[in-house]
Amino acid sequence: MTVKAVETPGDREAFIRVPWALYRDDPAWVPPLLMERRDHLNPKKNPFFQKAEARFWLALRDGRPVGRISAQVNRAHLDRHNDATGHFGMLEAEDDAETFRALLQAAEDWLRGRGLTRIAGPFSLSINEESGLLVEGFHYPPSLMMGHARPYYAARLEELGYAKIKDLICYHYDARNDLPPAVAHVMRKAMTSQDLVIRPLDMKNYAQDLRVIRDIFNDAWSENWGFIPMSEADLQHMAKELKPIVRPQSIAIAELGGEPVAMAIGLPNVNEAIADLNGRLLPFGWAKLLWRLKVRTTKTARVPLMGVRKAYHSSLLGAALAISVIERIRESQKALGVESGELSWILEDNLPMRRMIEQFGGEAYKTYRIYARGLGS
């Protein structure tokens, strides 16, 4: 078994395709779109690389790919947290201790050589993309922009001295259920006693509304663990990625006295629509995907982003704002035929948000874990 740095286009293609061999008998796994994965790793197309350096490796057994890993020096993270921490991600490997050890060793050595003293992950490639290793909920398919894993991954990492630093919780919700009476009362009270308006995305001012969302996100999440602010380049990338699948009612913006104070984004679960395409859009995948997203619509959805400005945190009005934007998303999803969805992810120690989601009817059903260890000398 050897570990090889990804150097050529052929190496990169082999790197992307590693999961196909590892998950071929896992009914919960959803093959990602190959085109999207290529773009994700392309420095010319993913703004992550404007503020980060990354390296990729393949594990080969008798010349056959059996694992992969990435290592990242994320300058945006280091500038904000100043913790001398590098990241690993894109981790996939056969159930073999030697394979995991060799892959993590390659990532650790590379980060140590750049003066970093700690490694954390998985982040594929940043905390604002796919984060965490699945440790609970293996029999559920991953939602849009969420990862999947085999149950043995966590044990293999822990054998190498990696320890949990944070869990990320995913909640399942039934879009067909109305709000519980007590929660609905809090929302109605806020709506009637405040100059509050909940509006959809304005497609005529698409770019401006996404800047509003970025501004709320950067304020609302600024004190969260691991937070990295969304840049203008990130915003432009998000705008391009969302436009084919977003509808005006996919986004809810709460305005108080004319000022945007909260937002939520609800997206069709594209993974449901691509599950049987085996990663390919040609020759007929494009037509199937467009029909499933635009005509039939998916039965599942994901709410990947919600935020309330810091000024309203820890207040009844703040809770009402959060409920209001999430409920508006649920109502619009229900009208489109969505039956259920995922609210994700929520930090394990964000108890006010977790309690609110549970009062809303959400049920914790998946856990993703962030691991870390010191690099030493």
C-alpha positions as CSV (number, residue, x, y, z in Angstrom):
1,M,0.0,0.0,0.0
2,T,1.4,3.4,-1.0
3,V,0.2,7.0,-0.7
4,K,0.6,9.2,-3.8
5,A,0.1,13.0,-4.1
6,V,-2.5,14.0,-6.6
7,E,-0.5,15.6,-9.4
8,T,-2.1,14.9,-12.8
9,P,-5.7,15.2,-14.2
10,G,-5.8,11.4,-14.1
11,D,-4.9,11.4,-10.4
12,R,-7.6,14.0,-9.7
13,E,-10.2,11.9,-11.5
14,A,-9.2,8.8,-9.5
15,F,-9.4,10.9,-6.3
16,I,-12.9,12.0,-7.1
17,R,-14.0,8.5,-8.0
18,V,-12.7,6.7,-4.8
19,P,-16.2,6.7,-3.1
20,W,-17.7,4.7,-6.0
21,A,-15.7,1.6,-4.9
22,L,-16.2,2.1,-1.2
23,Y,-20.0,2.6,-1.2
24,R,-21.1,0.4,-4.1
25,D,-23.1,-1.8,-1.7
26,D,-24.4,1.0,0.6
27,P,-28.0,1.8,-0.3
28,A,-27.9,5.1,1.6
29,W,-25.0,6.6,-0.4
30,V,-25.8,9.1,-3.1
31,P,-23.2,9.3,-5.9
32,P,-22.3,13.0,-6.3
33,L,-22.3,14.7,-9.7
34,L,-18.9,14.2,-11.2
35,M,-19.1,17.6,-12.9
36,E,-19.8,19.3,-9.5
37,R,-17.0,17.5,-7.8
38,R,-14.5,18.5,-10.5
39,D,-15.6,22.1,-10.1
40,H,-15.3,21.8,-6.3
41,L,-11.6,20.9,-6.6
42,N,-10.9,23.4,-9.3
43,P,-9.0,26.5,-8.0
44,K,-10.4,28.5,-11.0
45,K,-14.0,27.7,-10.0
46,N,-14.1,27.4,-6.2
47,P,-13.4,30.7,-4.3
48,F,-12.1,28.6,-1.3
49,F,-8.7,28.5,-3.1
50,Q,-8.4,32.3,-3.1
51,K,-7.7,32.2,0.6
52,A,-6.4,28.7,1.1
53,E,-3.8,26.2,0.1
54,A,-4.7,22.5,-0.3
55,R,-3.0,19.2,-1.1
56,F,-4.6,15.9,-2.0
57,W,-3.4,12.3,-1.8
58,L,-4.5,8.9,-3.0
59,A,-3.9,5.6,-1.1
60,L,-3.1,2.8,-3.6
61,R,-3.1,-0.9,-2.9
62,D,-1.4,-2.9,-5.7
63,G,-2.1,0.2,-7.9
64,R,-5.8,0.3,-7.1
65,P,-7.2,3.4,-5.3
66,V,-8.5,2.4,-1.8
67,G,-8.5,5.8,0.0
68,R,-8.0,9.5,-0.3
69,I,-7.6,12.6,1.9
70,S,-7.0,16.4,1.6
71,A,-5.2,18.8,3.8
72,Q,-5.9,22.5,3.9
73,V,-4.2,25.7,5.2
74,N,-7.2,28.0,5.4
75,R,-6.0,31.5,5.8
76,A,-9.5,32.9,6.5
77,H,-9.7,30.5,9.4
78,L,-6.2,31.4,10.7
79,D,-6.8,35.1,10.3
80,R,-9.9,34.9,12.4
81,H,-9.0,32.2,15.0
82,N,-5.2,32.4,15.2
83,D,-5.0,28.9,16.5
84,A,-2.2,27.4,14.3
85,T,-4.8,24.7,13.1
86,G,-4.7,23.1,9.7
87,H,-7.6,21.0,8.4
88,F,-8.1,17.7,6.7
89,G,-11.1,16.6,4.6
90,M,-12.4,14.5,1.7
91,L,-11.5,11.4,3.8
92,E,-12.6,8.1,2.3
93,A,-10.8,4.8,2.9
94,E,-11.2,1.0,3.1
95,D,-11.6,-0.5,6.5
96,D,-7.9,-1.0,7.1
97,A,-5.8,0.6,9.9
98,E,-2.7,0.9,7.7
99,T,-4.6,2.9,5.0
100,F,-6.0,5.4,7.5
101,R,-2.7,5.8,9.2
102,A,-0.8,6.4,6.0
103,L,-3.4,8.9,4.7
104,L,-3.6,10.9,8.0
105,Q,0.2,10.8,8.2
106,A,0.5,12.4,4.8
107,A,-1.9,15.2,5.8
108,E,-0.2,15.7,9.2
109,D,3.3,15.9,7.8
110,W,2.3,18.4,5.1
111,L,0.6,20.7,7.7
112,R,3.4,20.3,10.2
113,G,5.8,21.4,7.4
114,R,3.8,24.6,7.1
115,G,4.3,25.5,10.8
116,L,0.9,24.3,12.1
117,T,0.6,22.6,15.4
118,R,-2.9,21.1,15.3
119,I,-5.1,19.3,12.7
120,A,-8.9,19.3,12.7
121,G,-11.6,18.0,10.4
122,P,-13.0,16.7,8.3
123,F,-13.8,19.9,6.4
124,S,-14.4,19.3,2.7
125,L,-13.0,21.8,2.1
126,S,-14.2,24.5,4.7
127,I,-16.6,24.8,7.5
128,N,-18.9,26.6,5.0
129,E,-19.0,23.6,2.7
130,E,-19.3,19.9,3.9
131,S,-18.3,19.6,7.6
132,G,-17.9,16.8,10.0
133,L,-17.8,13.0,9.9
134,L,-21.0,11.1,10.0
135,V,-21.2,9.2,13.3
136,E,-24.9,8.6,13.8
137,G,-27.7,8.1,11.1
138,F,-25.8,5.9,8.6
139,H,-29.0,4.4,7.1
140,Y,-30.3,7.8,6.0
141,P,-29.2,9.2,2.6
142,P,-27.2,12.4,2.9
143,S,-29.0,15.6,2.1
144,L,-27.8,18.3,-0.3
145,M,-24.2,19.4,0.6
146,M,-23.9,16.9,3.5
147,G,-21.5,14.0,3.7
148,H,-21.8,10.3,4.2
149,A,-19.4,7.7,5.8
150,R,-19.0,4.1,6.9
151,P,-19.5,3.4,10.6
152,Y,-15.8,2.3,10.9
153,Y,-14.4,5.7,10.0
154,A,-14.8,7.2,13.5
155,A,-13.1,4.2,15.2
156,R,-10.2,4.4,12.8
157,L,-9.7,8.1,13.5
158,E,-9.9,7.6,17.2
159,E,-7.3,4.8,17.0
160,L,-4.9,7.4,15.7
161,G,-5.5,9.7,18.6
162,Y,-8.1,11.9,17.1
163,A,-10.7,13.2,19.7
164,K,-14.0,14.9,19.3
165,I,-14.1,18.7,19.5
166,K,-17.6,19.4,18.4
167,D,-20.7,17.6,17.2
168,L,-23.0,19.0,14.5
169,I,-26.7,17.9,14.8
170,C,-29.1,17.4,11.9
171,Y,-32.9,17.6,12.5
172,H,-35.6,15.9,10.4
173,Y,-38.9,17.7,10.1
174,D,-42.3,16.8,8.6
175,A,-43.2,19.7,6.3
176,R,-46.9,18.6,6.3
177,N,-47.3,19.3,10.1
178,D,-48.5,22.6,11.3
179,L,-46.8,24.5,14.0
180,P,-47.6,23.4,17.6
181,P,-50.1,25.8,19.1
182,A,-47.7,27.3,21.7
183,V,-45.1,28.0,19.0
184,A,-47.7,29.4,16.6
185,H,-48.8,31.8,19.4
186,V,-45.3,33.2,19.9
187,M,-45.0,33.8,16.1
188,R,-48.5,35.4,15.8
189,K,-47.8,37.7,18.8
190,A,-44.6,38.9,17.1
191,M,-46.3,39.4,13.8
192,T,-49.1,41.5,15.3
193,S,-47.1,43.5,17.9
194,Q,-44.2,44.5,15.7
195,D,-43.7,46.2,12.4
196,L,-42.6,42.8,11.0
197,V,-42.8,41.7,7.3
198,I,-41.7,38.3,6.0
199,R,-41.0,38.5,2.3
200,P,-39.6,36.1,-0.4
201,L,-36.5,36.5,-2.5
202,D,-36.9,39.3,-5.1
203,M,-35.5,37.7,-8.3
204,K,-35.4,41.2,-9.9
205,N,-32.9,42.1,-7.2
206,Y,-31.3,38.7,-6.8
207,A,-27.7,39.9,-6.2
208,Q,-28.8,42.5,-3.7
209,D,-31.0,40.1,-1.7
210,L,-28.1,37.6,-1.5
211,R,-25.9,40.4,-0.1
212,V,-28.6,40.9,2.5
213,I,-28.5,37.2,3.3
214,R,-24.7,37.4,3.6
215,D,-24.8,40.4,5.8
216,I,-27.3,38.7,8.2
217,F,-25.3,35.5,8.2
218,N,-22.0,37.2,8.9
219,D,-23.6,39.1,11.9
220,A,-25.8,36.2,13.2
221,W,-23.1,33.5,13.1
222,S,-20.1,35.7,14.1
223,E,-19.8,34.3,17.6
224,N,-20.4,30.7,16.6
225,W,-17.7,28.1,17.1
226,G,-15.5,27.9,14.0
227,F,-17.2,30.7,12.2
228,I,-15.6,32.0,9.0
229,P,-17.3,35.1,7.4
230,M,-18.7,34.8,3.9
231,S,-16.6,36.9,1.4
232,E,-17.8,38.7,-1.7
233,A,-16.2,35.9,-3.8
234,D,-18.1,33.3,-1.7
235,L,-21.3,35.3,-2.3
236,Q,-20.8,35.4,-6.1
237,H,-20.1,31.6,-6.1
238,M,-23.3,31.0,-4.0
239,A,-25.3,33.2,-6.3
240,K,-24.2,31.2,-9.3
241,E,-24.7,27.8,-7.6
242,L,-28.2,28.6,-6.3
243,K,-29.7,30.3,-9.2
244,P,-30.7,27.1,-11.1
245,I,-32.5,25.6,-8.1
246,V,-33.7,28.6,-6.1
247,R,-37.3,29.9,-6.3
248,P,-38.5,33.2,-4.8
249,Q,-40.3,31.3,-2.0
250,S,-37.1,29.3,-1.3
251,I,-35.8,32.2,0.7
252,A,-37.5,34.1,3.5
253,I,-36.3,37.5,4.7
254,A,-37.7,39.1,7.8
255,E,-37.8,42.9,7.9
256,L,-38.4,44.8,11.1
257,G,-39.3,48.5,10.5
258,G,-37.9,48.0,6.9
259,E,-34.6,46.7,8.1
260,P,-33.6,43.0,7.3
261,V,-33.1,41.2,10.6
262,A,-33.5,37.5,9.9
263,M,-33.4,35.1,7.0
264,A,-33.7,31.4,6.1
265,I,-32.9,29.4,2.9
266,G,-34.8,26.3,2.0
267,L,-33.6,24.3,-1.0
268,P,-34.8,21.2,-2.9
269,N,-32.8,18.2,-1.8
270,V,-30.9,17.8,-5.1
271,N,-29.5,14.5,-3.7
272,E,-33.0,13.0,-4.1
273,A,-33.1,14.0,-7.7
274,I,-29.6,12.7,-8.6
275,A,-29.6,9.4,-6.6
276,D,-29.9,7.2,-9.6
277,L,-27.8,9.2,-12.1
278,N,-24.5,7.6,-10.9
279,G,-22.8,11.0,-11.0
280,R,-23.4,11.6,-14.7
281,L,-25.5,14.2,-16.5
282,L,-24.9,12.9,-20.0
283,P,-26.5,11.8,-22.1
284,F,-29.9,12.0,-20.4
285,G,-29.1,13.0,-16.8
286,W,-29.6,16.7,-17.5
287,A,-33.2,16.2,-18.7
288,K,-34.0,13.9,-15.8
289,L,-32.6,16.4,-13.2
290,L,-34.4,19.4,-14.7
291,W,-37.7,17.6,-14.8
292,R,-37.3,16.3,-11.3
293,L,-36.4,19.8,-9.9
294,K,-38.7,22.0,-12.0
295,V,-41.7,19.8,-12.9
296,R,-42.1,16.9,-10.5
297,T,-40.2,18.6,-7.6
298,T,-38.5,16.7,-4.8
299,K,-40.3,15.3,-1.8
300,T,-37.5,16.3,0.5
301,A,-35.7,19.5,1.1
302,R,-32.9,21.0,3.2
303,V,-32.7,24.3,5.2
304,P,-29.0,24.9,5.2
305,L,-29.0,28.4,6.4
306,M,-30.9,30.5,9.0
307,G,-29.9,33.5,10.9
308,V,-31.2,36.2,13.2
309,R,-29.1,39.3,13.8
310,K,-27.1,39.3,17.1
311,A,-29.1,42.2,18.5
312,Y,-32.1,39.9,18.8
313,H,-30.3,36.8,20.2
314,S,-31.5,35.5,23.5
315,S,-34.8,37.3,23.3
316,L,-38.4,36.3,22.7
317,L,-38.5,38.5,19.6
318,G,-35.4,36.7,18.3
319,A,-37.1,33.3,18.8
320,A,-40.2,34.6,17.0
321,L,-38.1,35.9,14.1
322,A,-36.4,32.5,13.7
323,I,-39.7,30.7,13.9
324,S,-41.3,33.0,11.4
325,V,-38.7,32.6,8.6
326,I,-38.5,28.8,9.1
327,E,-42.3,28.5,9.1
328,R,-42.5,30.6,5.9
329,I,-40.0,28.2,4.3
330,R,-42.0,25.2,5.5
331,E,-45.3,26.7,4.1
332,S,-43.7,27.3,0.7
333,Q,-42.1,23.8,0.6
334,K,-45.4,22.2,1.5
335,A,-47.2,24.1,-1.3
336,L,-44.6,22.7,-3.7
337,G,-45.2,19.1,-2.6
338,V,-42.3,18.7,-0.2
339,E,-43.1,16.2,2.6
340,S,-40.1,16.3,4.8
341,G,-36.7,17.9,5.1
342,E,-33.6,18.5,7.1
343,L,-32.6,21.5,9.2
344,S,-28.8,21.3,9.4
345,W,-26.4,21.7,10.8
346,I,-26.8,22.9,14.4
347,L,-23.9,23.1,16.9
348,E,-24.5,20.6,19.7
349,D,-24.2,23.3,22.4
350,N,-26.5,25.8,20.6
351,L,-29.2,24.8,23.1
352,P,-31.6,27.7,22.4
353,M,-31.7,26.9,18.7
354,R,-32.0,23.2,19.4
355,R,-34.9,23.6,21.8
356,M,-36.7,25.9,19.3
357,I,-36.3,23.3,16.5
358,E,-37.6,20.6,18.8
359,Q,-40.6,22.7,19.8
360,F,-41.1,23.2,16.1
361,G,-41.4,19.4,15.8
362,G,-37.9,18.7,14.6
363,E,-36.3,15.4,15.6
364,A,-32.5,15.0,15.8
365,Y,-31.6,12.1,13.5
366,K,-28.0,12.5,12.4
367,T,-24.8,13.6,14.0
368,Y,-21.6,14.7,12.3
369,R,-18.4,15.0,14.3
370,I,-15.4,17.3,14.1
371,Y,-12.1,15.7,15.3
372,A,-8.7,17.1,16.2
373,R,-5.3,16.2,17.5
374,G,-2.0,17.9,18.1
375,L,0.7,17.6,15.5
376,G,3.7,17.6,17.8
377,S,7.2,17.4,16.3
